Amino acid sequence: MSDDAPRSTALALSLIVPIVALNALAFVAPVANLARMSFMTAEGTGALSEAFTWENWGKLVSDSFYLELLTTSVSQSLMITLLTLIASYPIALYLHRSRGTWRTVLLIMVISPLLTSAVVRTYGWIAILSDQGLVNSALAALGRKEPLRLMFNATGVTIGLTEILMPYMILALLAGFGRLDARLEEAASTLGASPMRVFWRVVAPLSAPGVALGCLLCFVLAVSSFITPKLLGGGRVFLLATEIYDQAIVTLNWPMASTLSILILVIFGVALVLYARALRALG
Protein backbone atom coordinates (compact mmCIF):
# COMPACT_ATOMS: atom_id res chain seq x y z
CA MET A 1 0.00 0.00 0.00
CA SER A 2 2.83 2.41 0.81
CA ASP A 3 4.33 1.97 -2.66
CA ASP A 4 0.97 2.39 -4.45
CA ALA A 5 0.23 5.82 -2.96
CA PRO A 6 3.30 7.60 -4.41
CA ARG A 7 2.72 5.93 -7.74
CA SER A 8 -0.90 7.08 -7.82
CA THR A 9 0.15 10.61 -6.90
CA ALA A 10 2.83 10.64 -9.58
CA LEU A 11 0.36 9.34 -12.16
CA ALA A 12 -2.21 11.97 -11.20
CA LEU A 13 0.39 14.74 -11.43
CA SER A 14 1.63 13.48 -14.81
CA LEU A 15 -1.93 13.74 -16.12
CA ILE A 16 -2.83 17.06 -14.51
CA VAL A 17 0.36 19.08 -14.96
CA PRO A 18 0.28 19.13 -18.82
CA ILE A 19 -3.35 20.27 -18.79
CA VAL A 20 -2.67 22.97 -16.22
CA ALA A 21 0.40 24.15 -18.13
CA LEU A 22 -1.48 24.24 -21.42
CA ASN A 23 -4.36 26.23 -19.89
CA ALA A 24 -1.91 28.60 -18.26
CA LEU A 25 -0.15 29.29 -21.56
CA ALA A 26 -3.17 29.31 -23.86
CA PHE A 27 -5.79 30.96 -21.62
CA VAL A 28 -4.65 32.37 -18.30
CA ALA A 29 -1.60 34.23 -19.65
CA PRO A 30 -3.47 35.91 -22.58
CA VAL A 31 -6.37 36.90 -20.32
CA ALA A 32 -3.95 38.32 -17.75
CA ASN A 33 -2.27 40.31 -20.50
CA LEU A 34 -5.65 41.65 -21.66
CA ALA A 35 -6.50 42.64 -18.09
CA ARG A 36 -3.16 44.44 -17.76
CA MET A 37 -3.64 46.20 -21.10
CA SER A 38 -7.13 47.40 -20.11
CA PHE A 39 -5.50 49.75 -17.58
CA MET A 40 -3.30 51.40 -20.21
CA THR A 41 -4.01 54.23 -22.64
CA ALA A 42 -3.45 54.42 -26.40
CA GLU A 43 -1.56 57.26 -27.99
CA GLY A 44 -2.72 58.84 -31.23
CA THR A 45 -0.23 56.72 -33.15
CA GLY A 46 -1.55 53.53 -31.58
CA ALA A 47 1.39 53.20 -29.17
CA LEU A 48 0.53 52.07 -25.65
CA SER A 49 1.25 54.11 -22.57
CA GLU A 50 2.31 52.06 -19.54
CA ALA A 51 0.75 54.57 -17.14
CA PHE A 52 -1.91 52.93 -14.96
CA THR A 53 -5.40 54.38 -15.48
CA TRP A 54 -9.06 53.56 -14.88
CA GLU A 55 -10.10 55.62 -17.90
CA ASN A 56 -11.23 52.68 -20.05
CA TRP A 57 -13.29 51.11 -17.28
CA GLY A 58 -14.75 54.48 -16.42
CA LYS A 59 -16.03 54.85 -19.97
CA LEU A 60 -17.98 51.61 -19.65
CA VAL A 61 -20.13 53.06 -16.87
CA SER A 62 -20.19 56.72 -17.90
CA ASP A 63 -20.35 56.67 -21.70
CA SER A 64 -23.90 56.08 -22.99
CA PHE A 65 -22.52 54.45 -26.15
CA TYR A 66 -20.87 51.61 -24.23
CA LEU A 67 -23.85 51.22 -21.91
CA GLU A 68 -26.15 50.90 -24.93
CA LEU A 69 -23.63 48.55 -26.56
CA LEU A 70 -23.71 46.27 -23.53
CA THR A 71 -27.50 46.38 -23.24
CA THR A 72 -28.01 45.71 -26.95
CA SER A 73 -25.51 42.84 -27.03
CA VAL A 74 -27.00 41.08 -24.02
CA SER A 75 -30.65 41.65 -24.98
CA GLN A 76 -30.15 40.56 -28.59
CA SER A 77 -28.20 37.49 -27.47
CA LEU A 78 -31.03 36.57 -25.09
CA MET A 79 -33.56 37.00 -27.90
CA ILE A 80 -31.46 34.85 -30.24
CA THR A 81 -31.15 32.20 -27.53
CA LEU A 82 -34.92 32.16 -26.98
CA LEU A 83 -35.69 31.91 -30.70
CA THR A 84 -33.08 29.17 -31.10
CA LEU A 85 -34.67 27.22 -28.25
CA ILE A 86 -38.18 27.58 -29.71
CA ALA A 87 -37.01 26.45 -33.15
CA SER A 88 -34.78 23.62 -31.90
CA TYR A 89 -36.86 22.00 -29.13
CA PRO A 90 -39.43 20.26 -31.38
CA ILE A 91 -36.65 19.00 -33.66
CA ALA A 92 -34.60 17.68 -30.75
CA LEU A 93 -37.62 16.01 -29.14
CA TYR A 94 -38.63 14.35 -32.41
CA LEU A 95 -35.04 13.23 -32.98
CA HIS A 96 -34.89 11.81 -29.44
CA ARG A 97 -37.99 9.73 -30.06
CA SER A 98 -36.92 8.53 -33.52
CA ARG A 99 -35.40 5.12 -34.01
CA GLY A 100 -33.36 3.21 -36.56
CA THR A 101 -32.10 4.56 -39.85
CA TRP A 102 -34.38 7.58 -39.78
CA ARG A 103 -32.78 8.76 -36.52
CA THR A 104 -29.33 8.43 -38.08
CA VAL A 105 -30.38 10.43 -41.13
CA LEU A 106 -31.88 13.17 -38.97
CA LEU A 107 -28.79 13.32 -36.77
CA ILE A 108 -26.56 13.70 -39.83
CA MET A 109 -28.78 16.52 -41.09
CA VAL A 110 -28.46 18.27 -37.72
CA ILE A 111 -24.69 17.89 -37.50
CA SER A 112 -23.85 18.61 -41.14
CA PRO A 113 -24.17 22.44 -40.84
CA LEU A 114 -21.36 22.34 -38.28
CA LEU A 115 -19.09 20.98 -41.01
CA THR A 116 -19.58 24.18 -43.00
CA SER A 117 -17.82 27.43 -42.14
CA ALA A 118 -19.93 30.11 -40.47
CA VAL A 119 -18.69 32.50 -43.16
CA VAL A 120 -20.15 30.31 -45.92
CA ARG A 121 -23.44 29.91 -44.09
CA THR A 122 -23.64 33.66 -43.48
CA TYR A 123 -23.09 34.38 -47.18
CA GLY A 124 -25.88 31.92 -47.84
CA TRP A 125 -28.16 34.05 -45.70
CA ILE A 126 -27.04 37.14 -47.61
CA ALA A 127 -28.28 35.47 -50.79
CA ILE A 128 -31.59 34.73 -49.08
CA LEU A 129 -32.21 37.99 -47.19
CA SER A 130 -30.84 40.66 -49.55
CA ASP A 131 -33.13 43.02 -51.46
CA GLN A 132 -32.79 40.81 -54.55
CA GLY A 133 -32.62 37.61 -52.52
CA LEU A 134 -34.88 34.61 -52.38
CA VAL A 135 -37.36 36.04 -49.86
CA ASN A 136 -37.85 39.42 -51.53
CA SER A 137 -37.94 37.85 -55.00
CA ALA A 138 -40.77 35.60 -53.85
CA LEU A 139 -42.61 38.56 -52.30
CA ALA A 140 -42.13 40.58 -55.50
CA ALA A 141 -43.63 37.71 -57.48
CA LEU A 142 -46.65 37.89 -55.17
CA GLY A 143 -47.08 41.60 -55.88
CA ARG A 144 -45.12 43.36 -53.16
CA LYS A 145 -43.39 46.46 -54.53
CA GLU A 146 -41.01 47.43 -51.75
CA PRO A 147 -38.51 44.80 -50.53
CA LEU A 148 -38.39 43.88 -46.87
CA ARG A 149 -35.34 45.19 -45.08
CA LEU A 150 -33.93 41.94 -43.79
CA MET A 151 -30.24 42.84 -43.97
CA PHE A 152 -27.91 45.42 -42.46
CA ASN A 153 -30.07 45.53 -39.34
CA ALA A 154 -30.72 43.56 -36.15
CA THR A 155 -33.36 41.44 -37.92
CA GLY A 156 -30.86 39.91 -40.32
CA VAL A 157 -28.33 39.29 -37.55
CA THR A 158 -31.00 37.59 -35.42
CA ILE A 159 -32.18 35.36 -38.26
CA GLY A 160 -28.65 34.36 -39.25
CA LEU A 161 -27.40 33.62 -35.75
CA THR A 162 -30.55 31.70 -34.83
CA GLU A 163 -30.03 29.28 -37.71
CA ILE A 164 -26.28 29.02 -37.13
CA LEU A 165 -26.73 28.20 -33.43
CA MET A 166 -29.54 25.68 -33.86
CA PRO A 167 -27.24 22.62 -34.19
CA TYR A 168 -25.56 23.50 -30.89
CA MET A 169 -28.92 23.86 -29.17
CA ILE A 170 -30.25 20.60 -30.62
CA LEU A 171 -27.18 18.62 -29.52
CA ALA A 172 -27.35 20.15 -26.03
CA LEU A 173 -31.05 19.29 -25.78
CA LEU A 174 -30.39 15.71 -26.90
CA ALA A 175 -27.82 15.39 -24.15
CA GLY A 176 -30.41 16.57 -21.63
CA PHE A 177 -33.19 14.35 -22.92
CA GLY A 178 -31.50 11.32 -21.34
CA ARG A 179 -33.78 11.74 -18.32
CA LEU A 180 -36.92 11.35 -20.41
CA ASP A 181 -38.70 8.05 -19.95
CA ALA A 182 -41.52 7.13 -22.30
CA ARG A 183 -43.14 5.09 -19.51
CA LEU A 184 -43.71 8.24 -17.46
CA GLU A 185 -45.55 9.84 -20.38
CA GLU A 186 -47.62 6.69 -20.86
CA ALA A 187 -48.48 6.62 -17.16
CA ALA A 188 -49.59 10.26 -17.21
CA SER A 189 -51.73 9.64 -20.31
CA THR A 190 -53.26 6.55 -18.69
CA LEU A 191 -54.24 8.64 -15.68
CA GLY A 192 -56.16 11.01 -17.96
CA ALA A 193 -53.67 13.81 -18.65
CA SER A 194 -54.02 15.55 -21.99
CA PRO A 195 -51.01 15.61 -24.36
CA MET A 196 -50.37 19.27 -23.51
CA ARG A 197 -50.56 18.54 -19.80
CA VAL A 198 -48.19 15.59 -20.21
CA PHE A 199 -45.72 17.88 -21.93
CA TRP A 200 -45.81 20.64 -19.31
CA ARG A 201 -45.91 18.35 -16.25
CA VAL A 202 -43.61 15.52 -17.39
CA VAL A 203 -41.55 16.28 -20.51
CA ALA A 204 -40.66 19.93 -19.82
CA PRO A 205 -39.42 19.45 -16.23
CA LEU A 206 -37.31 16.40 -17.15
CA SER A 207 -35.76 18.18 -20.14
CA ALA A 208 -35.06 21.40 -18.20
CA PRO A 209 -31.33 20.61 -17.60
CA GLY A 210 -30.84 20.17 -21.34
CA VAL A 211 -32.66 23.44 -21.96
CA ALA A 212 -30.41 25.21 -19.45
CA LEU A 213 -27.28 23.77 -21.08
CA GLY A 214 -28.44 24.71 -24.58
CA CYS A 215 -29.35 28.24 -23.53
CA LEU A 216 -25.98 28.73 -21.83
CA LEU A 217 -24.08 27.49 -24.88
CA CYS A 218 -26.09 29.55 -27.38
CA PHE A 219 -26.00 32.71 -25.28
CA VAL A 220 -22.22 32.52 -24.92
CA LEU A 221 -21.78 31.93 -28.66
CA ALA A 222 -24.24 34.68 -29.57
CA VAL A 223 -22.78 37.38 -27.34
CA SER A 224 -19.27 36.67 -28.64
CA SER A 225 -20.21 36.20 -32.32
CA PHE A 226 -18.38 38.41 -34.80
CA ILE A 227 -18.58 37.09 -38.38
CA THR A 228 -22.37 36.95 -38.72
CA PRO A 229 -23.09 40.36 -37.10
CA LYS A 230 -20.33 41.94 -39.18
CA LEU A 231 -21.59 40.56 -42.51
CA LEU A 232 -25.35 40.62 -41.98
CA GLY A 233 -25.21 43.82 -39.94
CA GLY A 234 -23.17 45.60 -42.59
CA GLY A 235 -21.46 47.80 -40.02
CA ARG A 236 -24.79 49.17 -38.81
CA VAL A 237 -25.33 46.73 -35.94
CA PHE A 238 -23.01 47.52 -33.04
CA LEU A 239 -22.31 44.64 -30.69
CA LEU A 240 -19.48 43.89 -28.27
CA ALA A 241 -17.56 41.62 -30.65
CA THR A 242 -17.77 44.01 -33.59
CA GLU A 243 -16.77 46.93 -31.39
CA ILE A 244 -13.73 45.01 -30.12
CA TYR A 245 -12.67 44.51 -33.74
CA ASP A 246 -13.16 48.19 -34.57
CA GLN A 247 -11.26 49.35 -31.50
CA ALA A 248 -8.34 46.98 -32.11
CA ILE A 249 -8.04 47.16 -35.91
CA VAL A 250 -9.66 50.41 -37.05
CA THR A 251 -8.88 52.91 -34.29
CA LEU A 252 -5.88 50.98 -32.86
CA ASN A 253 -7.20 51.48 -29.34
CA TRP A 254 -6.02 48.18 -27.90
CA PRO A 255 -6.65 49.14 -24.25
CA MET A 256 -10.35 49.74 -24.95
CA ALA A 257 -10.54 46.53 -27.00
CA SER A 258 -8.97 44.68 -24.06
CA THR A 259 -11.46 46.23 -21.67
CA LEU A 260 -14.41 45.10 -23.78
CA SER A 261 -12.86 41.63 -24.08
CA ILE A 262 -12.63 41.33 -20.31
CA LEU A 263 -16.24 42.56 -20.11
CA ILE A 264 -17.32 39.65 -22.33
CA LEU A 265 -15.48 37.26 -20.01
CA VAL A 266 -17.35 38.78 -17.07
CA ILE A 267 -20.63 38.19 -18.92
CA PHE A 268 -19.56 34.58 -19.48
CA GLY A 269 -18.88 34.24 -15.76
CA VAL A 270 -22.30 35.63 -14.85
CA ALA A 271 -23.94 33.24 -17.32
CA LEU A 272 -22.08 30.29 -15.76
CA VAL A 273 -23.16 31.32 -12.25
CA LEU A 274 -26.79 31.59 -13.35
CA TYR A 275 -26.51 28.21 -15.07
CA ALA A 276 -25.12 26.58 -11.92
CA ARG A 277 -27.91 28.08 -9.82
CA ALA A 278 -30.51 26.89 -12.34
CA LEU A 279 -29.14 23.35 -12.14
CA ARG A 280 -29.29 23.41 -8.35
CA ALA A 281 -32.86 24.69 -8.47
CA LEU A 282 -33.82 21.93 -10.91
CA GLY A 283 -32.28 19.33 -8.62
C-alpha positions as CSV (number, residue, x, y, z in Angstrom):
1,M,0.0,0.0,0.0
2,S,2.8,2.4,0.8
3,D,4.3,2.0,-2.7
4,D,1.0,2.4,-4.5
5,A,0.2,5.8,-3.0
6,P,3.3,7.6,-4.4
7,R,2.7,5.9,-7.7
8,S,-0.9,7.1,-7.8
9,T,0.1,10.6,-6.9
10,A,2.8,10.6,-9.6
11,L,0.4,9.3,-12.2
12,A,-2.2,12.0,-11.2
13,L,0.4,14.7,-11.4
14,S,1.6,13.5,-14.8
15,L,-1.9,13.7,-16.1
16,I,-2.8,17.1,-14.5
17,V,0.4,19.1,-15.0
18,P,0.3,19.1,-18.8
19,I,-3.4,20.3,-18.8
20,V,-2.7,23.0,-16.2
21,A,0.4,24.2,-18.1
22,L,-1.5,24.2,-21.4
23,N,-4.4,26.2,-19.9
24,A,-1.9,28.6,-18.3
25,L,-0.1,29.3,-21.6
26,A,-3.2,29.3,-23.9
27,F,-5.8,31.0,-21.6
28,V,-4.6,32.4,-18.3
29,A,-1.6,34.2,-19.7
30,P,-3.5,35.9,-22.6
31,V,-6.4,36.9,-20.3
32,A,-4.0,38.3,-17.7
33,N,-2.3,40.3,-20.5
34,L,-5.6,41.6,-21.7
35,A,-6.5,42.6,-18.1
36,R,-3.2,44.4,-17.8
37,M,-3.6,46.2,-21.1
38,S,-7.1,47.4,-20.1
39,F,-5.5,49.7,-17.6
40,M,-3.3,51.4,-20.2
41,T,-4.0,54.2,-22.6
42,A,-3.4,54.4,-26.4
43,E,-1.6,57.3,-28.0
44,G,-2.7,58.8,-31.2
45,T,-0.2,56.7,-33.2
46,G,-1.5,53.5,-31.6
47,A,1.4,53.2,-29.2
48,L,0.5,52.1,-25.7
49,S,1.3,54.1,-22.6
50,E,2.3,52.1,-19.5
51,A,0.7,54.6,-17.1
52,F,-1.9,52.9,-15.0
53,T,-5.4,54.4,-15.5
54,W,-9.1,53.6,-14.9
55,E,-10.1,55.6,-17.9
56,N,-11.2,52.7,-20.0
57,W,-13.3,51.1,-17.3
58,G,-14.7,54.5,-16.4
59,K,-16.0,54.9,-20.0
60,L,-18.0,51.6,-19.6
61,V,-20.1,53.1,-16.9
62,S,-20.2,56.7,-17.9
63,D,-20.4,56.7,-21.7
64,S,-23.9,56.1,-23.0
65,F,-22.5,54.5,-26.1
66,Y,-20.9,51.6,-24.2
67,L,-23.9,51.2,-21.9
68,E,-26.1,50.9,-24.9
69,L,-23.6,48.6,-26.6
70,L,-23.7,46.3,-23.5
71,T,-27.5,46.4,-23.2
72,T,-28.0,45.7,-27.0
73,S,-25.5,42.8,-27.0
74,V,-27.0,41.1,-24.0
75,S,-30.6,41.6,-25.0
76,Q,-30.1,40.6,-28.6
77,S,-28.2,37.5,-27.5
78,L,-31.0,36.6,-25.1
79,M,-33.6,37.0,-27.9
80,I,-31.5,34.8,-30.2
81,T,-31.1,32.2,-27.5
82,L,-34.9,32.2,-27.0
83,L,-35.7,31.9,-30.7
84,T,-33.1,29.2,-31.1
85,L,-34.7,27.2,-28.2
86,I,-38.2,27.6,-29.7
87,A,-37.0,26.4,-33.1
88,S,-34.8,23.6,-31.9
89,Y,-36.9,22.0,-29.1
90,P,-39.4,20.3,-31.4
91,I,-36.7,19.0,-33.7
92,A,-34.6,17.7,-30.7
93,L,-37.6,16.0,-29.1
94,Y,-38.6,14.4,-32.4
95,L,-35.0,13.2,-33.0
96,H,-34.9,11.8,-29.4
97,R,-38.0,9.7,-30.1
98,S,-36.9,8.5,-33.5
99,R,-35.4,5.1,-34.0
100,G,-33.4,3.2,-36.6
101,T,-32.1,4.6,-39.8
102,W,-34.4,7.6,-39.8
103,R,-32.8,8.8,-36.5
104,T,-29.3,8.4,-38.1
105,V,-30.4,10.4,-41.1
106,L,-31.9,13.2,-39.0
107,L,-28.8,13.3,-36.8
108,I,-26.6,13.7,-39.8
109,M,-28.8,16.5,-41.1
110,V,-28.5,18.3,-37.7
111,I,-24.7,17.9,-37.5
112,S,-23.8,18.6,-41.1
113,P,-24.2,22.4,-40.8
114,L,-21.4,22.3,-38.3
115,L,-19.1,21.0,-41.0
116,T,-19.6,24.2,-43.0
117,S,-17.8,27.4,-42.1
118,A,-19.9,30.1,-40.5
119,V,-18.7,32.5,-43.2
120,V,-20.2,30.3,-45.9
121,R,-23.4,29.9,-44.1
122,T,-23.6,33.7,-43.5
123,Y,-23.1,34.4,-47.2
124,G,-25.9,31.9,-47.8
125,W,-28.2,34.0,-45.7
126,I,-27.0,37.1,-47.6
127,A,-28.3,35.5,-50.8
128,I,-31.6,34.7,-49.1
129,L,-32.2,38.0,-47.2
130,S,-30.8,40.7,-49.6
131,D,-33.1,43.0,-51.5
132,Q,-32.8,40.8,-54.6
133,G,-32.6,37.6,-52.5
134,L,-34.9,34.6,-52.4
135,V,-37.4,36.0,-49.9
136,N,-37.9,39.4,-51.5
137,S,-37.9,37.9,-55.0
138,A,-40.8,35.6,-53.9
139,L,-42.6,38.6,-52.3
140,A,-42.1,40.6,-55.5
141,A,-43.6,37.7,-57.5
142,L,-46.7,37.9,-55.2
143,G,-47.1,41.6,-55.9
144,R,-45.1,43.4,-53.2
145,K,-43.4,46.5,-54.5
146,E,-41.0,47.4,-51.7
147,P,-38.5,44.8,-50.5
148,L,-38.4,43.9,-46.9
149,R,-35.3,45.2,-45.1
150,L,-33.9,41.9,-43.8
151,M,-30.2,42.8,-44.0
152,F,-27.9,45.4,-42.5
153,N,-30.1,45.5,-39.3
154,A,-30.7,43.6,-36.2
155,T,-33.4,41.4,-37.9
156,G,-30.9,39.9,-40.3
157,V,-28.3,39.3,-37.5
158,T,-31.0,37.6,-35.4
159,I,-32.2,35.4,-38.3
160,G,-28.7,34.4,-39.3
161,L,-27.4,33.6,-35.7
162,T,-30.6,31.7,-34.8
163,E,-30.0,29.3,-37.7
164,I,-26.3,29.0,-37.1
165,L,-26.7,28.2,-33.4
166,M,-29.5,25.7,-33.9
167,P,-27.2,22.6,-34.2
168,Y,-25.6,23.5,-30.9
169,M,-28.9,23.9,-29.2
170,I,-30.3,20.6,-30.6
171,L,-27.2,18.6,-29.5
172,A,-27.4,20.1,-26.0
173,L,-31.1,19.3,-25.8
174,L,-30.4,15.7,-26.9
175,A,-27.8,15.4,-24.1
176,G,-30.4,16.6,-21.6
177,F,-33.2,14.3,-22.9
178,G,-31.5,11.3,-21.3
179,R,-33.8,11.7,-18.3
180,L,-36.9,11.4,-20.4
181,D,-38.7,8.1,-20.0
182,A,-41.5,7.1,-22.3
183,R,-43.1,5.1,-19.5
184,L,-43.7,8.2,-17.5
185,E,-45.6,9.8,-20.4
186,E,-47.6,6.7,-20.9
187,A,-48.5,6.6,-17.2
188,A,-49.6,10.3,-17.2
189,S,-51.7,9.6,-20.3
190,T,-53.3,6.6,-18.7
191,L,-54.2,8.6,-15.7
192,G,-56.2,11.0,-18.0
193,A,-53.7,13.8,-18.6
194,S,-54.0,15.5,-22.0
195,P,-51.0,15.6,-24.4
196,M,-50.4,19.3,-23.5
197,R,-50.6,18.5,-19.8
198,V,-48.2,15.6,-20.2
199,F,-45.7,17.9,-21.9
200,W,-45.8,20.6,-19.3
201,R,-45.9,18.3,-16.3
202,V,-43.6,15.5,-17.4
203,V,-41.6,16.3,-20.5
204,A,-40.7,19.9,-19.8
205,P,-39.4,19.4,-16.2
206,L,-37.3,16.4,-17.1
207,S,-35.8,18.2,-20.1
208,A,-35.1,21.4,-18.2
209,P,-31.3,20.6,-17.6
210,G,-30.8,20.2,-21.3
211,V,-32.7,23.4,-22.0
212,A,-30.4,25.2,-19.4
213,L,-27.3,23.8,-21.1
214,G,-28.4,24.7,-24.6
215,C,-29.3,28.2,-23.5
216,L,-26.0,28.7,-21.8
217,L,-24.1,27.5,-24.9
218,C,-26.1,29.5,-27.4
219,F,-26.0,32.7,-25.3
220,V,-22.2,32.5,-24.9
221,L,-21.8,31.9,-28.7
222,A,-24.2,34.7,-29.6
223,V,-22.8,37.4,-27.3
224,S,-19.3,36.7,-28.6
225,S,-20.2,36.2,-32.3
226,F,-18.4,38.4,-34.8
227,I,-18.6,37.1,-38.4
228,T,-22.4,37.0,-38.7
229,P,-23.1,40.4,-37.1
230,K,-20.3,41.9,-39.2
231,L,-21.6,40.6,-42.5
232,L,-25.4,40.6,-42.0
233,G,-25.2,43.8,-39.9
234,G,-23.2,45.6,-42.6
235,G,-21.5,47.8,-40.0
236,R,-24.8,49.2,-38.8
237,V,-25.3,46.7,-35.9
238,F,-23.0,47.5,-33.0
239,L,-22.3,44.6,-30.7
240,L,-19.5,43.9,-28.3
241,A,-17.6,41.6,-30.6
242,T,-17.8,44.0,-33.6
243,E,-16.8,46.9,-31.4
244,I,-13.7,45.0,-30.1
245,Y,-12.7,44.5,-33.7
246,D,-13.2,48.2,-34.6
247,Q,-11.3,49.3,-31.5
248,A,-8.3,47.0,-32.1
249,I,-8.0,47.2,-35.9
250,V,-9.7,50.4,-37.0
251,T,-8.9,52.9,-34.3
252,L,-5.9,51.0,-32.9
253,N,-7.2,51.5,-29.3
254,W,-6.0,48.2,-27.9
255,P,-6.6,49.1,-24.3
256,M,-10.3,49.7,-25.0
257,A,-10.5,46.5,-27.0
258,S,-9.0,44.7,-24.1
259,T,-11.5,46.2,-21.7
260,L,-14.4,45.1,-23.8
261,S,-12.9,41.6,-24.1
262,I,-12.6,41.3,-20.3
263,L,-16.2,42.6,-20.1
264,I,-17.3,39.7,-22.3
265,L,-15.5,37.3,-20.0
266,V,-17.4,38.8,-17.1
267,I,-20.6,38.2,-18.9
268,F,-19.6,34.6,-19.5
269,G,-18.9,34.2,-15.8
270,V,-22.3,35.6,-14.8
271,A,-23.9,33.2,-17.3
272,L,-22.1,30.3,-15.8
273,V,-23.2,31.3,-12.3
274,L,-26.8,31.6,-13.3
275,Y,-26.5,28.2,-15.1
276,A,-25.1,26.6,-11.9
277,R,-27.9,28.1,-9.8
278,A,-30.5,26.9,-12.3
279,L,-29.1,23.4,-12.1
280,R,-29.3,23.4,-8.3
281,A,-32.9,24.7,-8.5
282,L,-33.8,21.9,-10.9
283,G,-32.3,19.3,-8.6
